[in-house]
Amino acid sequence: MQNALSVQAAQNSGGLASYFLVEVTPRPGHTPDELQKVVDEEIARLQQEEPTGHELDRSLNQIESSFYNRMERVGGFGGKADQLNAYYTETGDPDWFNEDLARYRALSPSDVRAAAERFLPRDRRVEVTVVPDGQQER
């Protein structure tokens, strides 16, 4: 995205609720409305078309790397202790690492498209625009 300084997307699962977050910072001269249009188009495209095998592989590599990274840290937020505790709390098995990773490895491009269609409807979201103090949204 050439009109954005940064783009981040993340999904967070919780016991009672989950969310998918898209955060976009515009480059000078571009507006939040302009970037929202691009994000909406990309989500709509993902709801209609499957990602390529390369796109899915790249995402799975990042997920797998994140899994191993979490298990290398002993403490702190998101370290091994937190991960083992989360597995024990959710599954009753603190050694559920391989099963958890296998869930991601089993995904297909059609699974990603179906999830985008099901969980990212345009009429079920919260939008927040933050403009630095003293600046007007253009």
C-alpha positions in Angstrom: 0.0 0.0 0.0 1.9 3.1 -1.2 -0.4 5.5 0.5 0.2 4.1 4.0 3.1 4.4 6.3 2.2 1.2 8.0 -0.5 -1.5 7.8 -1.0 -4.2 10.5 -3.7 -6.8 10.9 -4.1 -9.2 13.8 -6.6 -11.6 15.2 -7.1 -12.1 19.0 -9.1 -15.0 20.5 -10.6 -14.7 23.9 -12.8 -16.9 26.1 -15.9 -14.8 25.6 -15.1 -12.7 22.5 -12.5 -12.4 19.8 -11.6 -9.6 17.4 -9.8 -8.9 14.2 -7.9 -5.6 14.1 -6.7 -3.7 11.0 -4.5 -0.6 11.8 -3.5 1.7 9.0 -1.4 4.9 9.3 -1.6 7.2 6.2 1.3 8.8 4.6 1.2 12.6 4.5 -1.2 13.8 1.9 -3.5 10.7 2.2 -6.7 10.6 4.2 -8.2 7.9 6.5 -11.2 7.7 4.2 -8.9 6.9 1.3 -7.2 4.2 3.2 -10.4 2.7 4.5 -11.7 2.3 1.0 -8.5 0.3 0.1 -8.9 -1.9 3.2 -12.5 -2.5 2.4 -11.6 -3.5 -1.1 -8.9 -6.0 0.1 -11.3 -7.6 2.6 -14.0 -7.9 0.0 -11.5 -9.5 -2.4 -10.4 -12.0 0.3 -14.1 -12.8 0.9 -14.5 -13.6 -2.8 -11.1 -15.0 -3.8 -8.8 -17.5 -2.1 -5.3 -16.3 -1.3 -2.6 -17.8 -3.4 -0.6 -20.7 -2.1 2.4 -18.5 -1.7 0.4 -16.0 0.4 -0.8 -18.8 2.6 2.7 -20.3 3.0 4.1 -16.9 3.9 1.5 -16.4 6.6 1.9 -19.9 8.0 5.7 -19.4 8.1 5.2 -16.2 10.2 2.7 -18.0 12.5 5.1 -20.9 13.0 8.0 -18.6 13.7 5.8 -16.8 16.3 4.9 -20.1 18.0 8.6 -21.0 18.4 9.5 -17.4 19.5 6.9 -17.6 22.3 8.3 -20.9 23.5 11.9 -19.6 23.6 11.0 -16.9 26.2 10.6 -18.3 29.7 8.6 -15.5 31.3 7.1 -12.1 30.5 4.0 -11.6 28.6 3.4 -14.3 26.0 6.4 -16.4 27.0 6.5 -20.2 27.6 4.8 -20.0 31.0 1.9 -18.0 29.6 1.6 -20.4 26.6 1.6 -23.5 28.8 -0.9 -22.0 31.1 -3.2 -21.0 28.2 -3.0 -24.5 26.8 -3.8 -26.0 30.2 -6.7 -23.6 30.8 -8.2 -24.1 27.3 -7.6 -27.8 26.7 -6.5 -29.4 30.0 -3.2 -30.3 28.4 -0.2 -27.9 28.9 1.7 -29.8 26.2 -0.8 -29.0 23.4 1.8 -27.1 21.3 2.0 -29.6 18.4 -1.8 -29.9 18.2 -2.2 -26.1 18.2 0.4 -25.7 15.4 -1.1 -28.5 13.4 -4.4 -26.6 13.3 -2.7 -23.8 11.4 -0.7 -26.1 9.1 -3.9 -27.8 8.1 -5.5 -24.6 6.7 -6.2 -24.3 3.0 -6.7 -21.2 0.9 -10.5 -22.0 0.8 -10.5 -22.0 4.7 -9.1 -18.5 4.7 -11.6 -17.2 2.2 -14.5 -18.8 4.2 -13.3 -17.3 7.5 -13.0 -13.8 5.9 -16.6 -14.2 4.6 -18.0 -15.4 7.9 -16.1 -13.3 10.4 -15.4 -10.0 8.6 -18.8 -8.7 7.5 -18.8 -5.0 6.6 -21.8 -4.3 8.8 -20.4 -5.8 12.0 -17.4 -3.6 12.9 -16.2 -0.7 15.0 -14.2 2.0 13.3 -12.0 4.4 15.1 -10.1 7.3 13.4 -7.4 9.0 15.4 -6.1 12.4 14.2 -3.2 14.1 16.0 -4.2 17.1 18.1 -4.1 20.3 16.1 -4.5 18.6 12.8 -7.6 18.3 10.8 -8.7 15.1 8.9 -8.2 15.9 5.2 
